[in-house]
Amino acid sequence: MPTTARAVVIGGGVIGCSILYHLAKLGWSDVVLLERDELTSGSTWHAAANIHGLHDSTNISRIQHYTMNLYKELEQETGQGCGVFQPGSLYLAQTEAREHQLRLQAAKAKLYGMNFHEISIAEARDLHPLVNFDGIRCVMYEPDGGNVDPSGVTQAYAAGARQRGAQIHRFTPVTGTVAQPDGSWIVQTPRGDIHTKWVVNAAGLWAREVAALAGLQLPLQPTEHQYFVTETIPEIAAMDRRLPSVSDRDGEYYLRQEGKGLLVGAYERDMRFWAEDGTPLDFAHDLFPDDLDRIEENMMNAIERVPAVGEAGIKRVINGPMIWSPDANVLFGPVPELDNYFCCNGIIPGFSQSGGMGLLAAQWIIEGETQYDMFGWDMARFDTWATKTFTKARVADQYAHRFAIHFPNEERSAGRPARTRPVYDMQRDRGAVFGLNAGWEHPLWFADMPGATETNGFTRQNWWDPVGAECRMLRDKAGIIDISNFAKYICRGPGAEDWLNAVFANTMPRAVGRSCLTPLISKRGGIAGDFTVTRTADDTFWIIGSGMAERYHKRFFKQVPLPDGTTFESQTEAICGFNVAGPAARDLLQSLTNTSLATADFRFMRSQTITLAGVEMLALRVSFTGDLGWELHCKTADQAALYSALLNAGKAHGAGPVGSRALMSLRIEKGYGSWSREYSPEYWPQEVGLDRLCKLDKDFLNKEAAVKVLRNPARERLVILELDADNVNRSNADATGGEPIFKDGKGIGRVTSGTYGYTVDQSLALGFVKDAGPGDVVEVMVLGQPHKATILAAPPFDPEGRRLRA
């Protein structure tokens, strides 16, 4: 066994072997995989191993298609069979909502050149004569769908890795991972230690135990999962071809051919946790006792759809463990608080994603960044607030609703509240309907009475009118928005200005009281973040950014060493804030402070420390609404007093609370981009209008990459679109994000944010397009159907910014 390696991968399941293979494929041959037992000993060996390409997330669809195409290449490359069967997959819609989802996925497939399209019921019946298609609204067909052999795929990755020089050591448990002062690691095993630059935790069911060796707690929880295989079905035995798989998610089961019978799996509502206090170290190729009564309802749905299931006997039942994250997505990426420790844990559709996951992991480790923005998978989306109690509640909800549609803007209630601020009860009593952001409860909108809940769907929901009322109140009078979820930092010390200039692309404010907007540049030259930086003293700066990306941004900040005597600290928990905006905002606030808020005394993009209603705070004259407004940042202990004062003062001006749904509408009316939607490492500065904020006369983090991309013309550009009113009224739906954009039948882009602009009376969308510009008429695929739209030359609200500067 070697004593050194560039990377040590812990875990010999399909994911660990894929990561090892891709590390070697990208040029790192001196890498090692350690497996405590035999390869595939965890949840890999008993997986149903279905493969499919389409996903609600475009980037996940991309890596799933990469994975599907990789298996046959692996077979040719290694000579190891992967057991690939691709007879196709049928996707059934029993409900209108499922039809909307499938049509939207078909539109995305057309945009990205993926093979997924609608077929008639007659065509579907020819493909799968055993299915009863009564009550089916539409059928989509994915010709490349199917399944693979779990062991064969894993062994193929292993063979491909070995061919490139990687080593695999079975029956070699990891007993310790010890961080070294230079950022490297000592990986301890009974067979000796390995000194390595990177540790990769791909330990599957044992991910929690491996993480604990490094002092890390991962929000993961295993569950039981069952499927069964029928005895031979005569109709299948008589066929000279393989039947396509069936995805009937409204029926809450999955079904495919296995041998001459059928395999049927379910995610039942009556789920079971397993190994809540830790996965047994002696667990390997083990299964749990059958418990088919729990999936009886799912089985009956499958029998109703495919009667042959009920006529055949059951040949075998598989009840094995799976390990889940709170949102059923992988925990992926380097741990922000540790050097060179990479996680890839909690994977559910492992055989649809293994290849893409291995490729992206190798890219991140070797090249410093993935080619796609995978923030939805980034382990940094969770932090210590994702406790064991929260994780269990969310996993139970995710498992039981595995096949439910996750609608745009949907907020699930399981495990909440996880974190609240002092005004939570006050907001709830005023009718707030809450969402979850980085663990915090925050108001989405305000109902007429406390206790309201919201409906979910692809069309306009019950919050559509109340949100419109909030928008109109703010634009006509004033609104009070809780912005406590913004990430807030203070940098203080003699080296603060130099350090911030070395991190951010824009030049930091030189005068006290001045603010600037600045991008943070990613490894490949894209937008890793957008921040407001304010100089509050000669040696002190406030930095405000995306709250949900705070842990993600730690990775970037730690890349630039702090000068001696200089500190950079998060204030997100210590500081709360409100944005008061609208034409009456000045008068409302002026009634609570002796500080002059007149334009001459408090200009746009300026700051002052003021006392308002007896509360000391930092006031910034900025507003994400695009209207006249101030951000007010106070100590968390003072939040309730400030909120009460603002609400009471607001009564005289017709002002009241406004939620984040309204803020979304207001910022889109103004054409403002938002992190993780319009700003992403995938997008270059010139594509989102931030190139003017990249000051190339100074050095900053990843400047070389920024210079490289800025030399090139924009590949596409961020635009604002107005959707045709007749189309929108007929469908009763606005764009929400992800909808493809076509022009003359050719895919030219996609929507990143969409909503109704209540105060400009337009259905609006922000999105990226190529080969199109202002005045062009295009089609936005809302609900998967073409909606005519026009690219606007300027945002419809206050395009000259007069209200902001009033």
MILUMDO-517615 format. One line per field, with one value per residue (C-alpha): x, y, z; residue number from 0. Coordinates in steps of 0.2 Angstrom, whole numbers. Example, Ala and Ser with C-alpha at 12.3 -4.5 7.8 and 13.67 -1.06 7.14 Angstrom:
<pts>
xx	62_68
yy	-22_-5
zz	39_36
nr	0_1
</pts>
This chain:
<pts>
xx	0_7_12_8_-6_-13_-30_-37_-55_-64_-78_-79_-97_-102_-99_-82_-76_-82_-73_-57_-59_-62_-47_-36_-45_-41_-23_-20_-14_-7_-24_-30_-47_-49_-64_-68_-75_-78_-83_-102_-104_-115_-131_-124_-126_-144_-149_-163_-150_-163_-155_-164_-159_-172_-173_-181_-164_-155_-138_-143_-151_-134_-124_-137_-136_-117_-118_-130_-119_-103_-108_-106_-90_-84_-88_-77_-63_-62_-69_-80_-99_-110_-126_-134_-152_-159_-176_-183_-193_-212_-217_-235_-246_-262_-264_-264_-249_-239_-243_-236_-220_-217_-221_-209_-196_-199_-196_-180_-175_-178_-167_-152_-153_-159_-170_-186_-202_-221_-229_-247_-256_-257_-238_-235_-247_-237_-221_-228_-244_-245_-249_-267_-267_-284_-284_-267_-267_-250_-235_-217_-204_-185_-178_-161_-169_-167_-156_-138_-130_-124_-109_-104_-104_-94_-81_-80_-76_-63_-55_-54_-46_-33_-29_-24_-13_-25_-25_-39_-37_-51_-54_-45_-55_-50_-48_-42_-41_-28_-27_-9_-3_0_-18_-13_-20_-14_-26_-24_-28_-23_-12_-2_-4_-6_-1_-12_-17_-35_-47_-63_-77_-88_-92_-110_-119_-104_-102_-107_-94_-80_-84_-84_-65_-62_-73_-87_-106_-115_-134_-138_-150_-153_-170_-176_-182_-191_-194_-199_-197_-211_-210_-209_-224_-229_-232_-214_-207_-215_-208_-192_-188_-186_-200_-198_-198_-213_-212_-230_-225_-243_-246_-230_-221_-208_-208_-196_-192_-181_-177_-194_-203_-206_-197_-208_-202_-210_-207_-221_-229_-226_-207_-194_-178_-163_-146_-152_-137_-124_-122_-115_-97_-100_-115_-111_-121_-135_-154_-169_-184_-198_-212_-223_-238_-230_-231_-247_-256_-241_-242_-261_-258_-245_-257_-271_-259_-251_-263_-249_-240_-255_-256_-238_-230_-217_-200_-189_-190_-176_-177_-161_-154_-152_-144_-153_-149_-163_-167_-163_-149_-131_-119_-106_-90_-75_-79_-78_-70_-57_-43_-44_-58_-71_-88_-99_-113_-132_-134_-151_-152_-133_-134_-141_-129_-113_-103_-107_-104_-87_-82_-88_-79_-63_-64_-67_-52_-40_-46_-53_-71_-84_-89_-108_-115_-120_-125_-141_-129_-116_-114_-112_-131_-133_-124_-125_-143_-147_-148_-151_-170_-171_-163_-174_-190_-184_-179_-195_-204_-193_-194_-213_-215_-201_-213_-222_-220_-209_-217_-209_-209_-214_-209_-211_-214_-206_-193_-197_-194_-175_-170_-180_-176_-184_-198_-204_-219_-224_-223_-233_-247_-248_-252_-234_-232_-214_-201_-184_-168_-151_-161_-170_-189_-193_-209_-214_-230_-243_-261_-276_-276_-263_-262_-264_-256_-252_-256_-243_-244_-237_-251_-254_-258_-267_-253_-254_-266_-259_-242_-248_-256_-239_-230_-243_-242_-224_-223_-237_-233_-220_-216_-206_-196_-186_-169_-161_-156_-143_-126_-116_-98_-87_-68_-58_-40_-25_-25_-44_-44_-30_-37_-54_-46_-37_-53_-66_-65_-71_-60_-66_-73_-60_-71_-80_-99_-97_-103_-99_-106_-93_-93_-83_-74_-74_-60_-66_-69_-88_-98_-95_-105_-111_-108_-112_-96_-98_-83_-89_-73_-55_-51_-68_-79_-97_-99_-117_-120_-131_-137_-139_-122_-113_-104_-101_-92_-80_-70_-66_-63_-50_-40_-33_-23_-29_-15_-8_-20_-35_-51_-65_-80_-98_-112_-126_-133_-128_-136_-154_-161_-176_-177_-190_-193_-206_-210_-215_-200_-191_-206_-209_-191_-189_-202_-191_-174_-166_-154_-158_-163_-164_-156_-143_-138_-140_-137_-139_-126_-121_-121_-122_-124_-140_-152_-170_-183_-170_-161_-143_-140_-131_-142_-137_-146_-149_-164_-166_-184_-177_-186_-182_-176_-164_-157_-157_-145_-147_-142_-152_-158_-165_-174_-192_-191_-186_-200_-213_-208_-207_-225_-232_-225_-230_-248_-249_-241_-252_-236_-235_-225_-219_-213_-199_-212_-216_-197_-194_-207_-201_-183_-187_-197_-181_-171_-160_-151_-150_-137_-139_-152_-144_-127_-117_-100_-106_-109_-96_-96_-100_-115_-123_-118_-105_-89_-89_-86_-70_-56_-41_-29_-27_-25_-39_-44_-45_-41_-31_-47_-57_-45_-46_-65_-67_-56_-70_-87_-102_-108_-126_-133_-145_-161_-178_-193_-212_-223_-239_-254_-266_-255_-252_-270_-276_-263_-265_-246_-230_-213_-204_-186_-179_-191_-183_-183_-185_-184_-190_-190_-172_-167_-158_-159_-168_-177_-168_-181_-200_-215_-229_-224_-239_-235_-231_-245_-233_-229_-210_-194_-176_-166_-151_-152_-140_-143_-157_-159_-171_-188_-186_-201_-197_-207_-205_-210_-221_-229_-220_-231_-225_-229_-225_-213_-204_-186_-186_-173_-174_-183_-201_-199_-190_-177_-167_-166_-174_-184_-169_-160_-175
yy	0_17_29_45_50_65_60_46_41_33_21_8_10_17_35_32_22_35_49_38_34_53_59_47_52_70_66_61_43_43_42_28_21_13_1_-6_-22_-28_-16_-12_-17_-3_3_0_-18_-19_-4_-5_5_14_27_42_59_72_82_98_105_108_105_89_84_87_76_63_62_62_47_38_40_35_17_10_20_12_-6_-3_5_-8_-24_-24_-26_-13_-23_-8_-10_5_0_17_25_30_45_45_60_57_75_92_97_82_86_104_96_84_97_109_95_91_109_109_93_101_117_106_93_79_64_66_69_66_51_47_34_22_23_21_5_-2_0_-7_-17_-23_-5_1_19_24_41_46_64_63_51_57_45_44_32_30_27_10_2_-5_-19_-11_-22_-21_-2_-1_-14_-5_12_2_-6_10_19_4_5_23_19_22_9_1_-7_-18_-23_-8_2_20_23_41_57_69_86_93_111_113_108_90_74_58_44_30_12_-5_-8_9_28_37_56_64_82_78_67_62_56_45_32_30_23_26_45_51_40_45_63_62_56_74_82_85_82_79_80_63_49_31_24_7_5_-9_-16_-33_-43_-54_-72_-74_-66_-76_-60_-55_-72_-72_-56_-54_-37_-28_-18_1_6_15_31_33_46_50_32_33_18_14_-1_-10_-26_-38_-54_-61_-52_-35_-25_-13_-1_12_26_23_36_24_25_18_26_15_17_33_33_27_14_-3_-5_-24_-21_-26_-36_-37_-34_-31_-42_-40_-28_-27_-22_-4_-3_-11_5_8_-10_-8_7_-3_-17_-6_2_-15_-29_-42_-37_-44_-60_-65_-71_-62_-70_-59_-44_-32_-21_-12_5_21_37_54_72_84_89_72_80_75_84_89_99_104_107_126_125_112_112_99_88_84_76_67_59_56_51_44_41_35_26_41_53_43_48_66_67_59_71_86_80_78_95_103_94_96_112_121_123_113_117_119_129_115_126_116_101_111_105_123_125_117_122_118_123_107_97_78_83_94_81_67_77_83_65_58_71_69_50_50_63_56_56_72_87_100_116_133_143_128_128_112_114_98_101_120_132_128_146_162_180_190_197_180_179_197_193_177_187_199_184_181_165_160_152_144_153_146_139_155_158_174_181_176_186_192_185_194_183_172_154_155_142_143_132_126_123_129_142_157_152_159_171_180_194_197_199_211_222_222_228_242_248_250_258_270_273_263_245_237_222_210_209_200_185_195_189_203_204_217_219_229_233_242_230_229_240_231_214_218_225_208_198_208_214_232_245_248_264_277_289_285_284_278_261_251_236_223_205_191_182_163_151_151_169_169_177_169_182_200_211_229_235_251_260_265_271_273_255_247_240_232_219_213_198_183_174_157_158_163_146_144_161_156_145_161_172_160_160_177_178_191_204_205_215_213_203_198_191_186_197_188_182_197_210_211_223_230_239_253_258_268_286_289_280_296_304_288_287_305_305_293_301_318_314_323_311_324_320_334_326_308_303_287_274_283_277_284_278_285_283_279_277_276_262_264_257_258_266_263_272_257_247_230_236_249_263_276_267_264_248_248_236_235_223_208_212_228_221_219_237_244_234_240_258_256_248_261_275_267_268_287_284_269_258_240_224_217_199_192_187_205_209_197_205_223_219_210_226_235_222_218_201_189_177_159_165_178_178_162_155_150_168_180_198_205_194_200_219_218_220_239_234_223_235_227_240_231_213_203_185_175_191_181_171_187_195_179_179_198_197_187_193_188_171_176_191_194_202_207_200_205_190_192_196_186_170_173_176_160_149_159_157_167_161_156_151_137_139_138_153_150_161_155_137_138_137_153_154_151_161_163_173_176_184_196_215_221_239_240_227_216_197_198_187_189_177_174_174_173_180_191_209_222_222_204_193_176_162_157_140_143_126_119_129_143_160_175_188_203_208_225_238_244_238_244_252_269_264_280_277_294_286_278_295_306
zz	0_-4_9_-1_-14_-21_-16_-5_-9_5_0_-14_-20_-37_-32_-25_-39_-52_-43_-43_-61_-66_-55_-65_-82_-78_-75_-57_-58_-40_-32_-20_-15_2_5_22_14_-4_-18_-18_0_5_-4_-21_-23_-20_-30_-43_-54_-65_-77_-84_-91_-87_-71_-66_-64_-81_-74_-66_-83_-91_-79_-80_-99_-98_-86_-97_-112_-102_-98_-115_-117_-101_-107_-123_-113_-100_-107_-91_-94_-86_-90_-99_-105_-114_-120_-116_-102_-102_-91_-87_-82_-73_-67_-75_-64_-69_-87_-85_-77_-91_-105_-97_-96_-115_-119_-110_-119_-135_-130_-124_-138_-126_-132_-123_-132_-132_-140_-142_-131_-146_-148_-130_-130_-144_-134_-118_-121_-103_-97_-95_-101_-95_-87_-94_-100_-109_-111_-114_-120_-117_-129_-119_-102_-94_-81_-78_-67_-51_-49_-67_-67_-51_-57_-74_-65_-54_-70_-79_-64_-62_-80_-77_-62_-48_-34_-25_-8_-2_16_22_34_38_56_56_46_54_47_45_47_28_23_19_28_36_32_45_42_50_35_37_35_18_17_5_-1_-3_7_-2_8_-3_11_7_22_33_27_45_53_41_43_62_60_54_67_55_57_41_40_34_39_32_28_23_5_-4_-21_-27_-43_-50_-56_-75_-84_-99_-110_-107_-110_-127_-132_-143_-136_-119_-112_-108_-90_-83_-73_-65_-52_-49_-44_-32_-39_-52_-63_-76_-83_-74_-82_-89_-75_-68_-54_-44_-31_-20_-8_4_16_31_30_42_48_50_60_68_80_67_54_61_55_52_40_22_10_22_20_31_33_20_25_9_19_20_2_-1_-8_-20_-26_-29_-40_-50_-52_-58_-71_-76_-71_-75_-59_-49_-58_-56_-40_-31_-34_-22_-11_-8_8_10_16_8_15_13_15_21_3_-6_-15_-13_-1_-13_-13_-2_17_19_36_32_19_5_12_-1_2_-10_1_2_-17_-21_-40_-40_-56_-66_-58_-55_-70_-69_-51_-53_-67_-57_-41_-51_-59_-43_-34_-49_-58_-43_-50_-59_-76_-71_-57_-44_-29_-27_-23_-13_4_10_8_25_41_60_60_50_66_68_72_57_46_52_49_32_26_32_21_6_7_8_-6_-17_-32_-28_-39_-32_-38_-42_-26_-15_3_13_32_39_52_54_62_63_66_70_74_88_77_71_82_78_59_62_71_57_45_38_28_30_19_23_19_26_41_45_44_34_28_10_10_23_23_30_46_55_51_33_22_3_-11_-24_-43_-59_-61_-51_-33_-18_-14_-31_-26_-8_-16_-29_-15_-6_-22_-25_-7_-8_-25_-20_-2_7_13_27_21_33_26_40_30_20_25_34_38_46_41_53_55_46_32_29_13_5_9_2_-13_-15_-13_-23_-42_-39_-30_-12_-6_-1_8_25_21_3_-3_-19_-28_-32_-40_-33_-47_-48_-53_-71_-72_-68_-55_-38_-29_-28_-13_-6_3_14_22_40_47_41_45_45_31_31_18_13_2_-1_15_8_0_16_19_1_1_15_2_-7_7_15_-1_3_19_31_35_53_65_53_56_45_55_51_59_51_68_78_66_59_46_37_20_21_3_-8_-11_7_15_18_28_37_43_46_59_69_68_70_56_40_27_14_-3_0_17_13_-5_-14_-11_6_24_41_58_65_79_74_87_100_91_85_67_51_38_19_6_-6_-10_-20_-24_-36_-27_-14_1_16_23_42_51_70_84_84_102_95_80_89_95_78_69_81_78_59_59_70_60_44_48_45_28_23_24_31_30_13_10_-1_-15_-17_-17_-31_-42_-38_-42_-58_-63_-61_-70_-55_-55_-40_-34_-39_-53_-63_-55_-55_-59_-76_-81_-86_-80_-97_-99_-83_-85_-71_-81_-77_-59_-63_-61_-70_-64_-48_-42_-35_-33_-49_-59_-72_-76_-77_-89_-100_-101_-103_-119_-127_-133_-122_-126_-122_-112_-98_-104_-98_-107_-107_-110_-121_-109_-119_-118_-99_-95_-104_-95_-79_-76_-77_-80_-64_-70_-81_-95_-112_-124_-143_-158_-175_-168_-163_-144_-139_-120_-104_-91_-74_-64_-68_-60_-63_-62_-52_-53_-72_-76_-86_-84_-84_-85_-84_-94_-105_-124_-139_-156_-150_-144_-139_-149_-155_-152_-145_-137_-118_-114_-99_-94_-108_-120_-131_-124_-135_-127_-132_-127_-119_-121_-103_-87_-86_-69_-68_-81_-77_-59_-53_-39_-32_-31_-27
nr	0_1_2_3_4_5_6_7_8_9_10_11_12_13_14_15_16_17_18_19_20_21_22_23_24_25_26_27_28_29_30_31_32_33_34_35_36_37_38_39_40_41_42_43_44_45_46_47_48_49_50_51_52_53_54_55_56_57_58_59_60_61_62_63_64_65_66_67_68_69_70_71_72_73_74_75_76_77_78_79_80_81_82_83_84_85_86_87_88_89_90_91_92_93_94_95_96_97_98_99_100_101_102_103_104_105_106_107_108_109_110_111_112_113_114_115_116_117_118_119_120_121_122_123_124_125_126_127_128_129_130_131_132_133_134_135_136_137_138_139_140_141_142_143_144_145_146_147_148_149_150_151_152_153_154_155_156_157_158_159_160_161_162_163_164_165_166_167_168_169_170_171_172_173_174_175_176_177_178_179_180_181_182_183_184_185_186_187_188_189_190_191_192_193_194_195_196_197_198_199_200_201_202_203_204_205_206_207_208_209_210_211_212_213_214_215_216_217_218_219_220_221_222_223_224_225_226_227_228_229_230_231_232_233_234_235_236_237_238_239_240_241_242_243_244_245_246_247_248_249_250_251_252_253_254_255_256_257_258_259_260_261_262_263_264_265_266_267_268_269_270_271_272_273_274_275_276_277_278_279_280_281_282_283_284_285_286_287_288_289_290_291_292_293_294_295_296_297_298_299_300_301_302_303_304_305_306_307_308_309_310_311_312_313_314_315_316_317_318_319_320_321_322_323_324_325_326_327_328_329_330_331_332_333_334_335_336_337_338_339_340_341_342_343_344_345_346_347_348_349_350_351_352_353_354_355_356_357_358_359_360_361_362_363_364_365_366_367_368_369_370_371_372_373_374_375_376_377_378_379_380_381_382_383_384_385_386_387_388_389_390_391_392_393_394_395_396_397_398_399_400_401_402_403_404_405_406_407_408_409_410_411_412_413_414_415_416_417_418_419_420_421_422_423_424_425_426_427_428_429_430_431_432_433_434_435_436_437_438_439_440_441_442_443_444_445_446_447_448_449_450_451_452_453_454_455_456_457_458_459_460_461_462_463_464_465_466_467_468_469_470_471_472_473_474_475_476_477_478_479_480_481_482_483_484_485_486_487_488_489_490_491_492_493_494_495_496_497_498_499_500_501_502_503_504_505_506_507_508_509_510_511_512_513_514_515_516_517_518_519_520_521_522_523_524_525_526_527_528_529_530_531_532_533_534_535_536_537_538_539_540_541_542_543_544_545_546_547_548_549_550_551_552_553_554_555_556_557_558_559_560_561_562_563_564_565_566_567_568_569_570_571_572_573_574_575_576_577_578_579_580_581_582_583_584_585_586_587_588_589_590_591_592_593_594_595_596_597_598_599_600_601_602_603_604_605_606_607_608_609_610_611_612_613_614_615_616_617_618_619_620_621_622_623_624_625_626_627_628_629_630_631_632_633_634_635_636_637_638_639_640_641_642_643_644_645_646_647_648_649_650_651_652_653_654_655_656_657_658_659_660_661_662_663_664_665_666_667_668_669_670_671_672_673_674_675_676_677_678_679_680_681_682_683_684_685_686_687_688_689_690_691_692_693_694_695_696_697_698_699_700_701_702_703_704_705_706_707_708_709_710_711_712_713_714_715_716_717_718_719_720_721_722_723_724_725_726_727_728_729_730_731_732_733_734_735_736_737_738_739_740_741_742_743_744_745_746_747_748_749_750_751_752_753_754_755_756_757_758_759_760_761_762_763_764_765_766_767_768_769_770_771_772_773_774_775_776_777_778_779_780_781_782_783_784_785_786_787_788_789_790_791_792_793_794_795_796_797_798_799_800_801_802_803_804_805
</pts>
